[in-house]
Amino acid sequence: MNRRLLVTMLLLAAAAACSDVTGPGASRSDLFFAQQRWAAQDLHNYQFTLQRMCFCGNTDPLRILVIHDTVANVADLTTGESLALNYGMTVTDLFGVIRSAQRAGTPIEAEYHPQRGYPTHIIDNGPGMALDAGAVYTASDVIGGIFLVSAR
C-alpha cells in the first residue's frame, strides 16, 4: 500500500473519531472531510452565489468572483450593481466562519455540498446568542475555471 495513502487513511480515521462538540451539522470531522473534498478540486478561480441573512449591510444574493483565492468582483443579483469587495467572501472564508465558531464554542450549524465539499448552509448564532449577532450563509452554484473581468 502506498505510504501516502496509508497516512491519509490514518488521518481520516482519527478525524472521524473526534466527537461533535459544536452541535448538529457542524462537527469537526464533518468540517475536516468537507475541506478535504474542497481542496481536492484545487480550485483557485471560481464563482458562486452567496446570500447572507443578518443585521448587516446587503442581504441580497451576491455573485462572487474569486481569482487566485481572492475576491475579485461582487455583483448584487437583485439590482445588478457591483459592490465593494468587502461584501464578498471566498469558500475558504466560509470555512473560516465555521472554524472560528468552533474554536470560540459558539453554537453553529453547517451543511456541505456532498461531492464538492463547500459549505452550502451555515447558521452562526453569534456570541452569547444575541439576536443581532448571528448570520445565516447560503452558498450555491459554484463554477470553477478561469474568468475574465472586464474593466468598468
C-alpha positions as CSV (number, residue, x, y, z in Angstrom):
1,M,0.0,0.0,0.0
2,N,1.2,3.5,-0.9
3,R,2.7,5.1,2.2
4,R,1.0,8.5,1.5
5,L,-2.4,6.7,1.1
6,L,-1.9,4.9,4.4
7,V,-1.1,8.2,6.2
8,T,-4.1,9.9,4.7
9,M,-6.4,7.0,5.8
10,L,-5.0,7.1,9.3
11,L,-5.6,10.9,9.5
12,L,-9.1,10.5,8.2
13,A,-9.8,7.7,10.8
14,A,-8.5,9.9,13.6
15,A,-10.7,12.9,12.4
16,A,-13.7,10.7,12.3
17,A,-13.2,9.6,15.9
18,C,-13.5,13.3,17.0
19,S,-16.7,14.0,19.0
20,D,-19.2,16.6,17.9
21,V,-18.8,19.4,20.4
22,T,-20.4,22.1,18.3
23,G,-23.9,20.9,17.5
24,P,-25.7,19.2,14.7
25,G,-24.2,19.6,11.2
26,A,-21.0,21.3,12.3
27,S,-18.9,18.5,13.8
28,R,-15.1,18.8,13.5
29,S,-15.0,15.6,11.4
30,D,-17.7,16.9,9.0
31,L,-15.7,20.1,8.5
32,F,-12.5,18.2,8.0
33,F,-13.9,15.9,5.4
34,A,-15.7,18.8,3.6
35,Q,-12.4,20.8,3.5
36,Q,-10.7,17.7,2.0
37,R,-13.3,17.4,-0.7
38,W,-13.0,21.1,-1.5
39,A,-9.2,21.1,-1.5
40,A,-9.1,18.0,-3.8
41,Q,-10.7,20.1,-6.6
42,D,-7.7,22.5,-6.5
43,L,-10.0,25.5,-7.4
44,H,-8.4,28.9,-7.0
45,N,-10.5,30.6,-9.7
46,Y,-14.3,30.2,-9.3
47,Q,-17.5,32.0,-8.9
48,F,-20.5,31.3,-6.7
49,T,-23.7,32.7,-5.3
50,L,-23.7,33.7,-1.7
51,Q,-26.6,35.1,0.4
52,R,-26.0,36.3,3.9
53,M,-29.0,36.9,6.2
54,C,-28.1,39.1,9.1
55,F,-28.5,42.6,10.7
56,C,-25.8,43.9,8.4
57,G,-25.4,45.7,5.0
58,N,-26.6,44.0,1.9
59,T,-28.6,40.8,2.3
60,D,-29.4,40.3,-1.4
61,P,-28.0,37.3,-3.2
62,L,-24.5,38.1,-4.5
63,R,-22.5,36.6,-7.3
64,I,-18.9,36.4,-6.2
65,L,-15.9,36.0,-8.5
66,V,-12.8,34.6,-6.9
67,I,-9.4,34.8,-8.7
68,H,-6.3,33.4,-7.2
69,D,-8.2,32.7,-3.9
70,T,-9.1,36.4,-3.6
71,V,-12.5,38.1,-4.1
72,A,-12.2,39.9,-7.4
73,N,-15.8,41.0,-8.0
74,V,-19.1,41.1,-6.2
75,A,-22.4,41.7,-8.0
76,D,-25.8,42.1,-6.4
77,L,-28.0,39.7,-8.2
78,T,-31.2,41.7,-7.3
79,T,-30.0,45.1,-8.5
80,G,-27.2,44.1,-10.9
81,E,-24.9,46.6,-9.3
82,S,-21.2,45.9,-8.5
83,L,-20.5,46.2,-4.8
84,A,-17.4,46.8,-2.7
85,L,-15.2,43.7,-2.5
86,N,-15.6,43.5,1.3
87,Y,-19.2,42.3,0.7
88,G,-17.7,39.1,-0.8
89,M,-16.3,36.0,0.8
90,T,-14.4,33.1,-0.6
91,V,-15.2,29.4,0.2
92,T,-12.2,29.5,2.4
93,D,-13.7,32.4,4.3
94,L,-16.9,30.4,4.8
95,F,-14.9,27.5,6.3
96,G,-13.3,30.1,8.5
97,V,-16.6,31.2,9.9
98,I,-17.3,27.6,11.0
99,R,-13.8,27.1,12.4
100,S,-13.9,30.4,14.3
101,A,-17.3,29.5,15.9
102,Q,-16.0,26.0,16.8
103,R,-12.9,27.5,18.5
104,A,-15.0,30.0,20.4
105,G,-17.5,27.4,21.5
106,T,-20.3,29.3,19.7
107,P,-23.3,27.2,18.6
108,I,-23.1,26.8,14.8
109,E,-24.7,24.5,12.3
110,A,-23.3,23.7,8.8
111,E,-24.2,21.7,5.8
112,Y,-21.8,20.9,3.0
113,H,-22.1,20.0,-0.7
114,P,-21.9,16.2,-0.7
115,Q,-19.5,15.9,-3.6
116,R,-17.7,19.3,-3.7
117,G,-17.4,19.9,0.0
118,Y,-18.1,23.7,0.1
119,P,-20.4,24.9,2.9
120,T,-23.9,25.3,1.4
121,H,-25.7,26.4,4.6
122,I,-24.3,27.9,7.8
123,I,-26.2,29.1,10.8
124,D,-23.9,31.1,13.0
125,N,-25.7,32.1,16.2
126,G,-23.0,34.5,17.2
127,P,-21.6,35.1,20.6
128,G,-24.0,34.9,23.5
129,M,-26.9,34.1,21.3
130,A,-27.7,37.8,20.8
131,L,-30.5,38.3,18.3
132,D,-28.4,40.7,16.2
133,A,-25.1,38.9,16.4
134,G,-25.5,35.9,14.2
135,A,-25.8,35.3,10.5
136,V,-27.1,32.7,8.0
137,Y,-25.0,32.0,5.0
138,T,-26.2,30.1,1.9
139,A,-23.8,29.3,-0.9
140,S,-24.6,27.6,-4.2
141,D,-23.8,27.4,-7.9
142,V,-20.0,27.1,-7.6
143,I,-18.4,27.2,-11.1
144,G,-14.7,26.7,-11.4
145,G,-12.4,27.9,-14.1
146,I,-10.6,30.9,-15.4
147,F,-12.7,34.1,-15.8
148,L,-12.1,37.4,-17.4
149,V,-13.3,40.5,-15.6
150,S,-14.0,43.5,-17.8
151,A,-12.9,47.0,-16.7
152,R,-15.8,49.3,-15.9
